[in-house]
Amino acid sequence: MGHESCGAVDAATKVVTENATFPGSIGPMVEPIIPAVLSARDEPGDLLDNSVRANVRRVVRQLRSQTDPIMLDPQRNGRLWVVGAYYHLDTGAVDFFDLPEGAE
């Protein structure tokens, strides 16, 4: 689940759009998010929100296909769904937008 106004994703957008650098452990923390920002930068709308959603899709894809068998086997058997979601801080609403095949 990603959330509105995510600081880590915002930092990654600044790396992409402003060539920003960050001290200490912030740089390595945002590095895996950069591909999500790059994939979202040409989408219409707000870059930060689009990047948060793209990052959720990236993590969901990884959890559905490249994670430990303790998570993969239950997914294959239909006992576990990995679902992507976006949390709106202002309203508390959750948008479930990346559902596995067969989910309703």
C-alpha positions as CSV (number, residue, x, y, z in Angstrom):
1,M,0.0,0.0,0.0
2,G,1.3,3.4,-1.0
3,H,0.0,6.6,0.5
4,E,-0.7,10.2,-0.5
5,S,2.3,12.6,-0.1
6,C,4.8,9.8,0.5
7,G,8.1,11.3,1.4
8,A,10.3,8.5,0.0
9,V,8.5,8.7,-3.4
10,D,8.7,12.5,-3.3
11,A,12.5,12.2,-2.8
12,A,12.7,9.8,-5.7
13,T,10.8,12.2,-7.9
14,K,13.3,14.9,-7.0
15,V,16.2,12.6,-8.0
16,V,14.5,12.2,-11.4
17,T,13.3,15.7,-12.0
18,E,16.0,17.8,-10.2
19,N,19.0,15.4,-10.1
20,A,18.8,15.7,-6.3
21,T,21.0,13.8,-3.9
22,F,20.2,12.9,-0.3
23,P,22.6,12.3,2.6
24,G,23.0,9.1,4.7
25,S,20.6,6.2,4.2
26,I,18.0,8.3,2.3
27,G,19.7,7.8,-1.1
28,P,19.8,4.0,-0.9
29,M,16.2,3.9,0.4
30,V,14.8,5.8,-2.5
31,E,17.0,4.2,-5.2
32,P,14.6,1.2,-5.8
33,I,11.7,3.7,-6.2
34,I,13.4,5.6,-9.1
35,P,12.3,3.1,-11.8
36,A,8.7,3.7,-10.7
37,V,9.1,7.4,-11.1
38,L,10.7,7.0,-14.5
39,S,7.7,4.9,-15.6
40,A,5.2,7.5,-14.3
41,R,6.8,10.7,-15.5
42,D,5.0,10.7,-18.9
43,E,1.6,9.9,-17.4
44,P,-1.0,12.7,-17.3
45,G,-1.7,14.1,-13.8
46,D,0.3,14.5,-10.6
47,L,3.8,13.0,-10.8
48,L,3.9,12.2,-7.1
49,D,0.6,10.4,-7.0
50,N,1.4,8.6,-10.3
51,S,4.8,7.6,-8.9
52,V,3.3,6.2,-5.7
53,R,0.9,4.1,-7.7
54,A,3.7,2.9,-10.0
55,N,5.8,2.0,-7.0
56,V,2.9,0.0,-5.5
57,R,2.6,-1.9,-8.8
58,R,6.3,-2.5,-8.8
59,V,6.2,-4.1,-5.4
60,V,3.0,-6.0,-6.1
61,R,4.6,-7.5,-9.2
62,Q,7.6,-8.5,-7.2
63,L,5.5,-10.1,-4.5
64,R,3.5,-12.0,-7.0
65,S,6.4,-13.4,-8.9
66,Q,9.8,-13.1,-7.3
67,T,9.3,-13.6,-3.6
68,D,9.8,-16.5,-1.2
69,P,7.8,-19.7,-1.8
70,I,6.0,-19.1,1.5
71,M,4.1,-16.4,-0.3
72,L,4.2,-17.8,-3.9
73,D,2.6,-21.2,-3.1
74,P,-0.5,-19.8,-1.4
75,Q,-1.0,-17.3,-4.3
76,R,-0.8,-20.2,-6.8
77,N,-3.4,-22.1,-4.8
78,G,-5.7,-19.1,-4.5
79,R,-5.3,-18.9,-0.7
80,L,-3.5,-15.6,-0.8
81,W,-4.0,-12.4,-2.8
82,V,-1.4,-9.7,-3.1
83,V,-3.3,-6.5,-3.7
84,G,-2.0,-3.0,-4.5
85,A,-3.7,-0.1,-2.8
86,Y,-3.4,3.7,-2.3
87,Y,-4.2,5.3,1.0
88,H,-5.7,8.8,1.0
89,L,-4.4,10.5,4.2
90,D,-7.0,13.3,4.2
91,T,-10.0,11.0,4.0
92,G,-8.8,7.6,5.2
93,A,-10.1,6.1,1.9
94,V,-8.3,3.2,0.4
95,D,-8.3,2.7,-3.4
96,F,-7.6,-1.0,-4.2
97,F,-6.3,-0.6,-7.8
98,D,-4.0,-3.5,-8.5
99,L,-6.0,-6.7,-8.0
100,P,-4.8,-10.2,-8.9
101,E,-6.5,-11.9,-11.8
102,G,-9.9,-13.3,-10.7
103,A,-10.3,-10.9,-7.9
104,E,-13.4,-8.7,-7.7
